[in-house]
Amino acid sequence: MDLLSNFGDKFGMGTFFVFVIPFLTHKMSSFLLNVTYLSVTINCVLKIYWKLPRPYFYETSYIPTSCSFEYGNPSGHG
């Protein structure tokens, strides 16, 4: 599961796009990139709006595998 989780981060998705986009039609690749840009933008705006701390900022029993200093996810999970 850790491998799948790491694939879903910025670098994993960037790698995915580098290898998949060239094989798609122009219309499909444009749509996919636009949806990605829109979802990332909405996610960033919501993080800034809600300013939810990540769990390890206030709960010492959580030990993160990597430390991110950005706000938590709008969905409420760390």
C-alpha positions as CSV (number, residue, x, y, z in Angstrom):
1,M,0.0,0.0,0.0
2,D,2.9,2.3,0.7
3,L,4.0,1.9,-2.9
4,L,0.5,2.8,-4.2
5,S,0.4,5.8,-1.8
6,N,3.7,7.1,-3.1
7,F,2.6,6.7,-6.7
8,G,-0.3,9.0,-6.0
9,D,2.0,11.9,-4.9
10,K,3.1,14.8,-7.2
11,F,6.1,13.0,-8.5
12,G,4.3,9.7,-9.2
13,M,1.6,11.4,-11.1
14,G,4.2,13.5,-13.0
15,T,5.9,10.3,-14.1
16,F,2.6,8.8,-15.1
17,F,1.8,11.8,-17.3
18,V,5.2,11.8,-18.9
19,F,4.7,8.2,-20.0
20,V,0.9,8.2,-20.8
21,I,0.2,11.6,-22.4
22,P,2.2,10.9,-25.6
23,F,0.0,7.9,-26.3
24,L,-3.3,9.7,-25.9
25,T,-5.2,11.8,-28.5
26,H,-4.7,15.5,-28.3
27,K,-8.3,16.0,-27.1
28,M,-8.0,13.3,-24.4
29,S,-4.6,14.5,-23.2
30,S,-5.8,18.1,-23.0
31,F,-8.9,17.1,-21.0
32,L,-6.8,15.0,-18.6
33,L,-4.3,17.7,-18.0
34,N,-7.0,20.4,-17.5
35,V,-8.9,18.2,-15.0
36,T,-5.6,17.6,-13.1
37,Y,-4.8,21.3,-13.0
38,L,-8.3,22.1,-11.9
39,S,-8.3,19.5,-9.1
40,V,-4.9,20.5,-7.8
41,T,-5.9,24.2,-7.8
42,I,-9.1,23.5,-5.9
43,N,-7.3,21.3,-3.4
44,C,-4.7,24.0,-2.8
45,V,-7.3,26.7,-2.3
46,L,-9.3,24.6,0.1
47,K,-6.1,23.8,2.1
48,I,-5.4,27.5,2.4
49,Y,-9.0,28.3,3.3
50,W,-9.5,25.7,6.0
51,K,-5.9,25.6,7.4
52,L,-6.3,22.2,9.0
53,P,-3.2,21.0,10.8
54,R,-1.8,17.6,10.0
55,P,-2.3,15.1,12.8
56,Y,1.4,14.9,13.8
57,F,1.4,18.7,14.5
58,Y,-0.8,18.3,17.6
59,E,-0.8,14.6,18.4
60,T,2.6,13.3,19.5
61,S,1.7,9.6,19.3
62,Y,1.6,9.8,15.5
63,I,5.0,9.2,13.9
64,P,5.0,10.3,10.2
65,T,7.0,8.4,7.6
66,S,7.7,11.7,5.9
67,C,7.1,15.2,7.2
68,S,5.1,17.7,5.1
69,F,4.7,21.2,6.4
70,E,1.7,22.1,4.2
71,Y,-1.8,22.1,5.6
72,G,-3.8,18.9,5.9
73,N,-6.2,17.7,3.3
74,P,-9.7,19.3,3.0
75,S,-11.2,15.8,3.3
76,G,-9.9,15.7,6.9
77,H,-7.3,12.9,6.6
78,G,-3.6,13.7,7.2
